[in-house]
Amino acid sequence: MSADAQPLTASEDRQWATMSHFGGILGFFPSLVIYLVMRDRGPFTAQESKEALNFTLPPTILAVLANLFALIDGLGSIFAVVAALIWLALTVFAVKAGIHVNKGEPYRYALNLRLIK
């Protein structure tokens, strides 16, 4: 923790942990930023932002690839639907996790590769 960074209060810790999951609506970027910036300031934020990052990273990569393949003539519409379905699933799981974490309870995604240790 840097010299000017204060530890988070319990309320702030829960808030940042919640935002790391809700950020999954936008892919893995919000949880990555929260993990890198806030992990040393609150244990709940560190734990939950890492969980959110591990969950959102693979589907975000798949959605980006699907969107790139959507540019291909002929099969593009299939990949566009796949990308939309990935985003929809990511949104549903992120909101469900965010609501759970906002209650102050840790959340574990059923299918999570946990690439970041």
Beta strands, then each sheet from edge to edge (+ up, - down):
end
